[in-house]
Amino acid sequence: MRYIRYAFLAALGVVLISVSLANREIVTLRVMPEAMSEQLGMNWVVSLPLFIVVLGGIAAGLIIGFVWEWLREHKHRREASQKSRDVAKLEREVVRLKGERDQGKDEVLAILDEAS
């Protein structure tokens, strides 16, 4: 399984390198259309190679997706945490009750009862 993962990562690396080498042309990115940016006085323009724009868009999409999913699963993580606290509390109570039950018994019999 480890070799399949390494082969997949190597193939992905080759694809990303070939896309990067094929798209080295400089492109101009604008935050807003020219007419709107002139009216507002905010003419933000950046010139970058096309592969940086493409790979940056993919990376930004992945990051936004991971954050969105993490926020969406918050209620499930909170519920699991609450349940694990409840289980720990009940386990402590079981140990306490077994200790009270076995208080007057012989130690060997208490150990045998605990093992069964």
C-alpha positions in Angstrom: 0.0 0.0 0.0 2.9 2.3 0.8 4.4 1.8 -2.7 1.1 2.6 -4.3 0.9 5.9 -2.4 4.5 6.7 -3.4 3.7 5.9 -7.1 0.6 8.1 -6.9 2.5 11.0 -5.4 5.3 10.7 -8.0 2.7 10.7 -10.8 1.0 13.7 -9.3 4.4 15.5 -9.1 5.2 14.8 -12.7 1.8 16.1 -13.8 2.2 19.3 -11.7 5.7 19.9 -13.0 4.6 19.4 -16.6 1.6 21.8 -16.2 3.9 24.3 -14.6 6.5 24.1 -17.4 3.7 24.4 -20.1 2.1 27.5 -18.5 4.9 29.9 -17.8 3.3 32.9 -19.6 2.8 36.0 -17.5 -0.9 36.9 -16.9 -2.3 40.0 -15.3 -4.8 39.5 -12.4 -7.1 42.4 -11.4 -9.2 42.5 -8.3 -12.0 44.4 -10.0 -12.9 45.2 -13.6 -11.1 48.3 -14.9 -14.1 50.6 -15.1 -15.1 49.8 -11.5 -11.5 50.1 -10.2 -11.1 53.5 -11.8 -14.3 54.8 -10.2 -13.3 53.5 -6.8 -9.7 54.5 -7.1 -8.5 51.0 -6.3 -6.4 49.7 -9.2 -4.9 46.5 -7.7 -3.1 44.6 -10.5 -0.7 41.7 -10.1 1.3 40.0 -12.9 2.2 36.3 -12.3 3.0 33.2 -14.3 -0.1 31.3 -15.2 0.9 28.1 -13.4 1.1 30.0 -10.1 -2.4 31.2 -10.7 -3.7 27.7 -11.5 -1.9 25.9 -8.7 -2.7 28.8 -6.2 -6.4 28.4 -7.1 -6.2 24.7 -6.5 -4.5 25.2 -3.1 -6.9 27.9 -2.1 -9.8 25.6 -3.0 -8.4 22.8 -0.9 -7.8 25.0 2.1 -11.3 26.5 1.9 -12.8 23.0 1.6 -10.8 21.7 4.6 -11.8 24.7 6.8 -15.4 24.4 5.7 -15.5 20.7 6.5 -13.8 21.2 9.8 -16.4 23.8 10.8 -19.2 21.6 9.6 -18.0 18.6 11.7 -17.7 20.7 14.9 -21.0 19.5 16.3 -20.0 15.8 15.8 -16.6 16.3 17.5 -18.3 18.1 20.4 -20.8 15.2 20.8 -18.1 12.6 20.6 -16.1 14.5 23.3 -19.1 14.7 25.5 -19.8 11.0 25.1 -16.2 10.1 25.9 -16.4 12.2 29.1 -19.6 10.4 30.1 -18.0 7.0 29.5 -15.0 7.9 31.6 -17.3 9.1 34.4 -19.3 5.9 34.3 -16.2 3.8 34.3 -14.9 5.6 37.4 -18.3 5.0 39.0 -18.2 1.3 38.2 -14.7 1.0 39.7 -15.9 2.8 42.9 -19.0 0.6 43.2 -17.0 -2.6 42.7 -14.6 -1.4 45.4 -17.5 -0.8 47.8 -19.0 -4.2 47.0 -15.6 -6.0 47.5 -14.7 -4.1 50.7 -15.4 -7.0 53.2 -14.3 -9.9 50.9 -11.0 -11.7 50.7 -8.5 -10.1 48.3 -8.2 -13.2 46.1 -12.0 -13.5 45.7 -12.2 -9.8 44.8 -9.6 -10.2 42.1 -11.4 -13.3 40.7 -14.7 -11.4 40.7 -13.0 -8.5 38.9 -11.5 -10.8 36.3 -14.9 -12.3 35.3 
